[in-house]
Amino acid sequence: MSSDAVKKRKPKFIRNEAGTPETKRRAEGDQDVRVYNEEVELEDRDPQQDYMLYKDTCADLAKLMAEIQELKSGGAKVGSVEIEERHRQCSIHFITLKKLNRLAHMRLKKGRDQTHEAKQRVDVLHLQLQNLLYEVMHLQKEISKCLEFKSQHEEIELVSEEEFFQEAPAEISRPHVTRDDQHQLTLARLDWELEQRKRLAEQYKMSLARKEKIQKAIEQKREYLSSLQPGLHNIMQASIPVQEYLSMPFEQMQKQAEVARHLPPALYVLMVQAAAYGQACDKTLSVNITGDVDEAKALSRRPEDSQDDESDSDAEEEQQNTKRRRATVGVQLEDKRKEMLRRHPLSLCVDLKCKDGSILHLFFCYLMNLNILTVKTKVSTAVDLSGAVSAGELLNSESLLNCLYASDHGKETPNPVNRYQFDKVGITTFADYVSDLGHPYVWVQKLGGLQFSSDGAQSELSGSALSASHMERTMKLLRGRLQARLALHKQFSSLEHSIIPVSSECQHLFPAKVVSGLTRWTMMSYQEFTELGFVQHVLKAGLVCETDLFFMAVVERGTARLSAAVVVNPRYPEVMPLFSLSLHWKGERSGRTEDNLRAMESEVNVFRAELQGPRPGLQLLTNQIQRLCVCLDVYLETESQVCDGSEGPKEFPREKMCLRTARGPSRLKPFKYNHPQGFFSHR
């Protein structure tokens, strides 16, 4: 049988979607014709099986493409049998993919139609629900109108029915009548309430008479005690020489106690708790009251309604001089700002002394209208500290106490009420007045017994108890901050002269010979730090803020120069300094582009326990810089030379003993120093 006869007997398939009426009629005249309908086939097909068929077809297609590529790369011609056979198979796969695509679009259309029908049903049900809810709301309004009617006697708070039947006499309670009649019960309870109030009024009159008698007795005793005061004063004056001889200044303490009576409550709580802490735990701590005592006395005698009287008088004056008032609106607004930011005439000075003779002076002020405390600082040292240029911001009074506690910058007032007060007088931010008024740190408010709702976790303590709970830890933090800044000041003086001061207690952390050396140590601003290209990942991670201190350290050995951007947190050494590295040697590299530089950053930034040294860890920064020099030596001495394949560059001879020069796919170098063996190994 010939192939032409076979082709003639093959059945014809006509697609129902794309067929025209003429083709359909021709198909109806043929006996061996089957109609192909993809919608019918779609209902019988499983989407998961179509998905698996799609994956298999794509895999086979990719495999055929790879085989064609191999044949072409092997030298096969474009029209060869193998390539043409694979082309036909690829065409079949493409036809399968087109069919699967059509089926997917049909499934999507069908799903959208079903979703639209379901939405219409839901909308109908939702409309019915809204109608029912409206009817329910209307009925509830009608019910509430009926229940809102109230009688006047309902405003009187009566005793309960049980108490009424237990305490009221029988002629008023009448249980045989009132238990069954609610109206008679209410009348009886009102009669009993009237009797009770008459009896309480008589008791009130008797209590007032007894109070007057007690007040007269108190006045007599007060006059007797007042007569004793001149004699006691003469005795105290006569005992002053004895007090000075015994170093017991009772007279001075008494005068300070008299002045303390005029302190605002917050400063008074701070003075009492600081003095108590000094007597119990720190004999070198001193507390003094400074300011104008007479003005404070006049302020305490001012009546409470004086501000209202002044405002009334100002209003009358403004009504009489409206034209002049318009010309001086700016002046009046400035006067209101000054009045808003007015300080109390008295302030508190607390002096913290260290063993080296340095003193931290804390000046606490109270802003009366804002109800907050502020603090200013000053440092007195036994020696001159004007040598180090990069240490200029360490003892700056504006930033010395920044972040004493985490995230406490002291730029904005912690009292949420002040925000509305500022809006009235046109103050945008309290940070503009910090240099003049002091910093309103949160810990300062707590030392004064003040606590506001914006402080985060609220404490159940208040007043003196709140101040006492924070006093000891705050004083230790203040003393530690001063010691850390003085230690950094001394270290910066050496670093600026390219000397890394390593104490004898930390010598074992480093090898005996370190070739790389510090050549430059300078301070830079936050803006300069953000412009460095190799610190952008640190900025994106949010590891630095504007209150930090920023420095640039340059370590060199031969032609290699390592730049390190150093971020010192205000809470140093509690928070470890952060180093970001950039190496200039045979090109520029950084921790973001090379694994070994990232490992060097890890050696300096991560292993605090190894670098801290003796507590409280004041040598941490210099130990980090010394370890950075050691890591640079190891890096340069173990770096493979590309040209001749020797162990190290000729410029940097091998002086460090390493168990392995590199390890792992990233070829990490051995930066860990092992004491006392004296060799370097991997971590």
KOLDO-907203 format. One record per residue (C-alpha): residue in three letters; x, y, z. Coordinates in steps of 0.5 Angstrom, whole numbers, padded with zeros to 4 digits, always signed. Each point is the difference from the previous one (the first is absolute). Layout:
BEGIN
ALAXYZ...
END
This chain:
BEGIN
MET+0000+0000+0000SER+0003+0007-0002SER+0001+0006+0005ASP-0005+0004-0004ALA-0006-0005+0001VAL+0002+0000+0008LYS+0000+0008+0000LYS-0007+0000-0003ARG-0003-0005+0005LYS+0003+0004+0006PRO-0006+0003+0004LYS-0001+0008+0000PHE+0000+0004+0006ILE-0003+0006+0000ARG+0000+0005+0006ASN-0006+0003+0002GLU+0003+0007+0002ALA+0003+0002-0006GLY-0004-0004-0005THR-0004+0004-0005PRO-0007-0002-0002GLU+0002-0002-0007THR+0005-0005+0003LYS-0005-0002+0005ARG-0005-0002-0006ARG+0006-0003-0004ALA+0001-0004+0006GLU-0007-0002+0001GLY+0000-0003-0007ASP+0006-0005+0001GLN-0002-0006+0004ASP+0007-0001+0004VAL+0000+0007+0003ARG+0001+0001+0008VAL-0001+0007+0003TYR+0005+0002+0005ASN-0002+0005+0005GLU+0005+0003+0005GLU-0005+0002+0006VAL-0003-0007+0000GLU+0007-0003+0001LEU+0002+0005+0005GLU-0005-0003+0005ASP+0003-0006-0001ARG+0007+0002+0001ASP+0004+0001+0007PRO+0003+0006+0001GLN+0006-0003+0004GLN+0001-0005-0006ASP+0000+0006-0005TYR+0005+0003+0005MET+0005-0006+0000LEU-0001-0001-0007TYR+0002+0007-0001LYS+0006-0001+0004ASP+0002-0006-0003THR-0001+0003-0007CYS+0005+0006+0002ALA+0005-0005+0003ASP+0000-0004-0007LEU+0000+0007-0004ALA+0006+0002+0004LYS+0003-0007-0001LEU-0001+0000-0008MET+0003+0007+0000ALA+0006-0002+0004GLU+0001-0006-0005ILE-0001+0005-0006GLN+0006+0004+0003GLU+0004-0006+0001LEU-0001-0002-0007LYS+0002+0007-0003SER+0006+0000+0005GLY+0002-0007-0003GLY+0000+0003-0007ALA-0007-0003-0002LYS-0003+0004-0006VAL-0006+0004+0001GLY-0004-0004-0005SER+0002-0007+0003VAL-0005-0006+0001GLU+0002+0001+0008ILE-0002+0007+0000GLU-0006+0000-0004GLU-0003-0006+0004ARG+0001+0004+0007HIS-0003+0006-0004ARG-0006-0004-0001GLN+0000-0002+0007CYS+0001+0007+0003SER-0006+0002-0005ILE-0004-0005+0003HIS+0001+0002+0007PHE-0001+0007-0002ILE-0007-0002-0002THR-0001-0003+0006LEU+0002+0006+0004LYS-0005+0004-0004LYS-0006-0005+0001LEU+0002+0001+0008ASN+0000+0007-0001ARG-0007+0000-0003LEU-0003-0004+0005ALA+0003+0004+0006HIS-0003+0006-0003MET-0007-0004+0000ARG+0001-0002+0007LEU+0001+0007+0002LYS-0006+0003-0004LYS-0004-0006+0003GLY+0002+0002+0007ARG-0001+0008-0001ASP-0007-0002-0002GLN-0001-0004+0006THR+0002+0005+0004HIS-0004+0005-0003GLU-0006-0004+0001ALA+0002-0001+0008LYS+0001+0007+0001GLN-0007+0002-0003ARG-0003-0005+0005VAL+0004+0003+0006ASP-0002+0007-0002VAL-0008-0002+0000LEU+0001-0003+0007HIS+0004+0006+0002LEU-0006+0004-0002GLN-0005-0004+0004LEU+0005+0000+0006GLN+0000+0008+0000ASN-0007+0000-0001LEU-0001-0004+0006LEU+0005+0004+0004TYR-0003+0006-0001GLU-0007-0003+0003VAL+0004-0002+0006MET+0003+0007+0001HIS-0007+0003-0001LEU-0003-0004+0005GLN+0006+0001+0005LYS-0001+0007+0000GLU-0007+0000+0001ILE+0001-0005+0006SER+0006+0005+0003LYS-0005+0006+0000CYS-0005-0004+0004LEU+0006-0002+0005GLU+0003+0007+0000PHE-0006+0003+0005LYS+0003+0001+0007SER-0003+0003+0006GLN+0003+0005+0005HIS+0001-0005+0005GLU+0004-0005-0004GLU+0006+0005+0001ILE+0000-0001+0007GLU+0005-0006+0003LEU-0004-0004+0004VAL+0002-0006+0005SER-0001-0007-0003GLU-0007-0003+0001GLU+0003-0005+0005GLU+0004+0005+0004PHE-0007+0004+0000PHE-0004-0006+0003GLN+0006-0002+0005GLU+0001+0008+0003ALA-0007+0003-0001PRO-0005+0000+0006ALA-0006-0004-0002GLU-0005+0007+0000ILE+0005+0002-0006SER+0001-0006-0003ARG-0007-0004+0000PRO+0002-0006-0003HIS-0007-0003+0000VAL-0001+0006-0005THR+0006+0002-0004ARG+0002-0008-0001ASP-0005+0000-0005ASP-0001+0007-0003GLN+0006+0003-0003HIS-0003+0007+0000GLN-0001+0000+0008LEU+0007-0003+0000THR+0003+0006-0003LEU-0004+0005+0004ALA+0003-0004+0007ARG+0007+0000-0003LEU+0000+0008-0001ASP-0003+0001+0007TRP+0005-0004+0003GLU+0005+0004-0004LEU-0002+0006+0003GLU+0000-0002+0007GLN+0007-0002-0001ARG+0002+0006-0003LYS-0003+0004+0006ARG+0004-0004+0005LEU+0007+0001-0004ALA-0001+0007+0000GLU-0001+0000+0007GLN+0007-0004+0001TYR+0003+0005-0005LYS-0001+0006+0005MET+0002-0004+0006SER+0007-0002-0004LEU+0001+0008-0002ALA-0001+0002+0007ARG+0005-0005+0002LYS+0005+0002-0005GLU+0000+0007+0002LYS+0002-0002+0007ILE+0006-0004-0003GLN+0002+0006-0004LYS+0000+0004+0006ALA+0005-0005+0004ILE+0004+0000-0006GLU+0001+0007+0000GLN+0002+0000+0007LYS+0005-0005-0001ARG+0003+0004-0006GLU+0001+0006+0004TYR+0004-0004+0005LEU+0004-0003-0005SER+0001+0007-0003SER+0003+0003+0006LEU+0005-0005+0001GLN+0003+0002-0007PRO+0004+0006+0002GLY+0003-0004+0006LEU+0002-0006-0005HIS+0003+0005-0005ASN+0005+0003+0005ILE+0002-0007+0002MET+0002-0002-0007GLN+0004+0007-0001ALA+0004-0002+0006SER+0001-0007-0002ILE+0003+0002-0007PRO+0007+0000+0002VAL-0001-0007+0003GLN-0003-0002-0007GLU+0006+0002-0004TYR+0005-0003+0005LEU-0004-0007-0001SER-0001+0001-0007MET-0007-0001+0001PRO-0003+0007-0004PHE-0007-0001+0003GLU-0001+0008-0001GLN+0001-0001-0008MET-0004-0006+0000GLN-0006+0004+0003LYS+0001+0006-0005GLN+0000-0004-0006ALA-0006-0004+0003GLU-0004+0007+0001VAL+0002+0002-0007ALA-0002-0007-0003ARG-0007+0001+0003HIS-0001+0005-0006LEU+0002-0005-0005PRO-0005-0003-0005PRO-0002-0007+0002ALA+0004-0003-0006LEU+0007+0003+0002TYR-0002-0001+0007VAL-0001-0007-0001LEU+0007+0000-0004MET+0004+0003+0006VAL-0003-0004+0005GLN+0002-0007-0004ALA+0007+0003-0002ALA+0002+0002+0007ALA-0003-0007+0003TYR+0004-0004-0006GLY+0006+0004+0002GLN+0000-0001+0007ALA-0001-0008-0001CYS+0004-0001-0006ASP+0004+0005-0002LYS+0003+0005+0005THR+0004+0004-0006LEU-0007+0002-0003SER-0002+0007+0002VAL-0007+0004-0001ASN-0001+0007+0000ILE-0006+0005-0001THR+0002+0006-0004GLY-0004+0006-0002ASP-0004+0006+0002VAL-0004-0002+0007ASP-0004+0006+0000GLU-0003+0000-0007ALA-0002-0008+0002LYS-0003+0003+0007ALA-0004+0005-0004LEU-0002-0005-0005SER-0002-0005+0005ARG-0005+0006+0003ARG-0003+0001-0006PRO-0007-0001+0000GLU-0003-0006-0005ASP-0004+0004-0004SER+0005+0006-0001GLN+0001-0003-0007ASP-0008+0001-0002ASP+0001+0007+0003GLU+0005+0002-0004SER-0003-0003-0006ASP-0006+0004+0001SER+0004+0006+0001ASP+0003-0001-0007ALA-0006-0001-0003GLU-0003+0007+0003GLU+0006+0003-0003GLU+0000-0003-0007GLN-0007+0002+0000GLN+0002+0008+0001ASN+0006-0001-0005THR-0002-0004-0006LYS+0004+0004-0005ARG+0006-0001+0005ARG-0001-0007+0001ARG+0000-0001-0008ALA+0007+0003+0000THR+0003-0004+0005VAL-0003-0007-0001GLY+0007-0003-0001VAL+0003+0003+0006GLN-0006-0003+0004LEU+0001-0007-0003GLU+0007+0000+0002ASP-0002+0002+0007LYS-0005-0006+0001ARG+0006-0004-0003LYS+0005+0002+0006GLU-0006-0001+0005MET-0001-0007-0003LEU+0007-0001+0001ARG+0001+0003+0007ARG+0005-0004+0005HIS-0001+0000+0007PRO+0004+0005+0004LEU+0004-0006+0004SER+0004-0005-0003LEU+0004-0006+0002CYS+0007-0002-0001VAL+0002-0007+0001ASP+0008-0001+0000LEU+0003-0007-0002LYS+0007-0001+0002CYS+0005-0005-0003LYS+0006-0003+0003ASP+0004+0003-0005GLY-0002+0007+0003SER-0005+0002-0006ILE-0007+0002+0002LEU-0006+0000-0004HIS-0005+0006+0001LEU-0007-0001-0001PHE-0005+0006+0000PHE-0007-0002+0001CYS-0006+0005-0002TYR-0007+0000+0000LEU-0005+0003-0005MET-0006+0002+0004ASN-0005+0000-0006LEU+0003-0006-0004ASN+0000-0004+0007ILE+0007-0003-0002LEU+0007+0000+0002THR+0006+0001-0004VAL+0007-0001+0001LYS+0007+0004-0002THR+0007-0003+0001LYS+0007+0002+0001VAL+0006-0004+0001SER+0006+0002+0005THR+0007-0004-0001ALA+0006+0000+0004VAL+0004+0001-0006ASP+0000+0003-0007LEU-0004-0003-0005SER+0001+0004-0006GLY+0005-0004-0004ALA-0004-0004-0004VAL-0004+0003-0006SER-0004-0006-0002ALA-0003+0000+0007GLY-0003+0006+0000GLU-0007-0003+0000LEU+0001-0005+0006LEU-0001+0005+0006ASN-0004+0005-0004SER-0006+0002+0005GLU-0005-0001-0006SER+0001-0007-0001LEU+0004-0003+0006LEU-0006-0003+0003ASN-0004-0002-0007CYS-0003-0007+0001LEU+0002-0001+0007TYR-0006-0005-0001ALA-0001-0003-0006SER-0004+0005-0005ASP+0000+0005+0005HIS+0003+0006-0005GLY-0003+0006+0005LYS-0002+0004-0006GLU-0008+0000+0001THR-0004+0001+0006PRO-0003-0007+0003ASN-0006+0004+0002PRO-0006-0001-0005VAL-0003+0006+0003ASN+0005+0004-0003ARG-0001-0001-0007TYR-0007+0004+0001GLN+0003+0005+0004PHE+0005+0001-0006ASP-0005+0001-0005LYS-0003+0006+0004VAL+0006+0004+0000GLY+0003-0002-0007ILE+0006-0005+0002THR+0001-0005-0005THR+0005-0004+0004PHE+0004+0000+0007ALA+0006-0002-0003ASP+0001+0007-0002TYR+0000+0002+0008VAL+0005-0006+0002SER+0006+0004+0000ASP-0003+0006+0005LEU-0005-0004+0004GLY+0004-0007+0000HIS-0002-0007-0002PRO-0007-0003+0003TYR+0003-0007+0000VAL-0005-0006+0002TRP+0005-0002+0006VAL+0000+0007+0003GLN-0008+0000+0000LYS+0000-0006+0004LEU+0006+0002+0005GLY-0005+0006+0001GLY-0006-0005+0001LEU-0003+0002-0006GLN-0003-0005-0005PHE-0004+0001-0006SER-0005-0004-0005SER+0005+0000-0006ASP+0006-0003+0004GLY-0002-0007-0002ALA-0001-0005+0005GLN-0003+0003+0006SER+0002-0001+0007GLU-0004-0001+0006LEU+0005+0004+0004SER-0001+0008+0000GLY+0003+0006+0004SER+0006-0002+0005ALA-0001-0008-0001LEU+0001+0001-0008SER+0006+0005+0001ALA+0003-0005+0005SER-0001-0006-0005HIS+0005+0004-0005MET+0005+0003+0004GLU+0005-0005+0001ARG+0000-0002-0007THR+0000+0007-0003MET+0006+0002+0005LYS+0004-0006-0002LEU-0001+0001-0008LEU+0002+0008+0001ARG+0006-0002+0004GLY+0001-0005-0006ARG-0001+0004-0005LEU+0005+0005+0002GLN+0005-0005+0001ALA-0001-0003-0007ARG+0001+0007-0003LEU+0006+0002+0004ALA+0003-0007-0002LEU-0002+0002-0007HIS+0003+0007+0000LYS+0007-0003+0002GLN+0000-0006-0005PHE-0002+0005-0005SER+0006+0005+0001SER+0005-0007-0001LEU-0004-0002-0006GLU+0001+0007-0003HIS+0007-0001+0000SER+0000-0007-0003ILE+0001-0003+0007ILE-0005-0006+0002PRO+0000+0000+0007VAL-0001-0008+0002SER+0000-0001+0008SER+0004-0005+0003GLU-0006-0004+0002CYS-0001-0001-0008GLN+0007-0001-0003HIS-0002-0008+0000LEU-0006+0001-0005PHE+0005+0002-0005PRO+0007-0002-0003ALA+0007+0003+0002LYS+0001+0003-0007VAL-0005+0004-0004VAL+0002+0003-0006SER-0006+0004-0002GLY-0001+0006+0003LEU-0005+0006+0001THR+0002+0006-0004ARG-0006+0004+0001TRP-0006+0001+0005THR-0005+0006-0002MET-0007+0001+0002MET-0005+0001-0005SER-0008+0003+0000TYR-0006-0004-0001GLN+0000+0003-0007GLU+0007-0002-0002PHE-0002-0007+0002THR-0006-0001-0004GLU+0004+0002-0006LEU+0005-0006+0000GLY-0002-0006-0004PHE+0003-0006+0004VAL-0005+0002+0006GLN-0007+0000-0004HIS-0002-0007+0002VAL+0001+0003+0007LEU-0004+0006-0001LYS-0006-0005-0003ALA+0000-0004+0006GLY-0001+0005+0005LEU+0006-0001+0004VAL+0002+0007+0001CYS-0003+0007+0001GLU+0002+0007+0001THR+0001+0000+0007ASP+0006-0005-0001LEU+0007+0002-0001PHE+0004-0001-0006PHE+0007-0001-0002MET+0005-0002-0005ALA+0006-0004+0001VAL+0005-0002-0005VAL+0005-0006+0001GLU+0005-0001-0005ARG+0006-0005-0002GLY+0004+0001-0006THR-0004+0002-0006ALA-0007-0003+0004ARG-0004+0005+0003LEU-0006-0002+0004SER-0006+0005+0002ALA-0004-0001+0005ALA-0007+0004+0002VAL-0001-0001+0007VAL-0007+0002+0004VAL+0001+0001+0007ASN-0007-0001+0004PRO-0001+0005+0005ARG-0001-0006+0005TYR+0007-0002-0001PRO+0003-0005+0003GLU-0007-0003+0001VAL-0001+0000-0008MET+0006-0002-0004PRO+0003+0005-0005LEU-0002-0002-0007PHE+0005-0001-0006SER-0001+0000-0007LEU+0006-0001-0005SER+0003+0002-0006LEU+0007-0003-0003HIS+0004+0004-0005TRP+0005-0005-0003LYS+0000-0003-0007GLY-0007+0004-0001GLU-0005+0002+0005ARG-0004-0006+0004SER-0005+0001+0006GLY-0004-0005+0004ARG-0005+0000-0005THR+0004-0003-0005GLU+0005-0004+0003ASP-0001-0006+0005ASN+0007+0001+0004LEU-0002+0007+0001ARG-0007-0002+0003ALA+0004-0005+0004MET+0005+0006+0003GLU-0007+0004+0001SER-0002-0006+0004GLU+0006+0000+0004VAL+0000+0007+0002ASN-0008+0001+0001VAL-0002-0007+0003PHE+0004-0003+0005ARG-0001+0005+0006ALA+0002-0005+0005GLU+0007-0001-0003LEU+0002+0008-0001GLN-0004+0003+0007GLY+0006-0001+0004PRO-0001+0001+0008ARG-0007+0003+0002PRO-0003+0005-0002GLY+0004-0001-0006LEU+0002+0007-0002GLN+0006-0003-0004LEU-0005-0003-0005LEU+0001+0005-0006THR+0008+0000+0000ASN-0001-0008+0001GLN-0004+0000-0006ILE+0005+0005-0004GLN+0006-0005+0002ARG-0004-0006-0002LEU-0001+0004-0007CYS+0007+0001-0001VAL+0001-0008+0002CYS-0005-0002-0005LEU+0003+0004-0006ASP+0007-0003+0001VAL-0003-0007+0000TYR-0004+0002-0007LEU+0006+0003-0003GLU+0005-0005+0002THR-0005-0006-0002GLU-0003+0003-0007SER+0002-0004-0006GLN+0004+0003-0005VAL-0003-0001-0007CYS+0007+0001-0004ASP+0004-0006+0003GLY-0004-0004+0005SER+0004+0001+0006GLU-0003+0000+0007GLY+0000+0008+0001PRO+0002+0006-0004LYS+0007+0002+0000GLU-0002+0007+0003PHE-0003-0004+0006PRO+0005-0005+0003ARG-0003-0006+0004GLU+0001+0002+0008LYS-0007-0003+0003MET+0000-0007+0001CYS-0007-0003-0003LEU-0002-0007+0000ARG-0004+0001-0007THR+0001+0006-0004ALA-0007-0001-0003ARG-0007-0004+0001GLY-0006-0002-0003PRO-0003+0002-0007SER+0001+0008+0002ARG+0007-0001+0002LEU-0001+0003+0007LYS+0007+0002+0003PRO+0002-0002+0007PHE-0002+0006+0004LYS+0000-0003+0007TYR+0006+0001+0005ASN+0001-0006+0005HIS+0004+0002+0006PRO+0005-0002+0003GLN+0001-0005-0006GLY+0001+0006-0005PHE-0003-0002-0006PHE-0006+0002-0004SER-0006-0005-0002HIS-0007+0000-0003ARG-0006+0001+0005
END
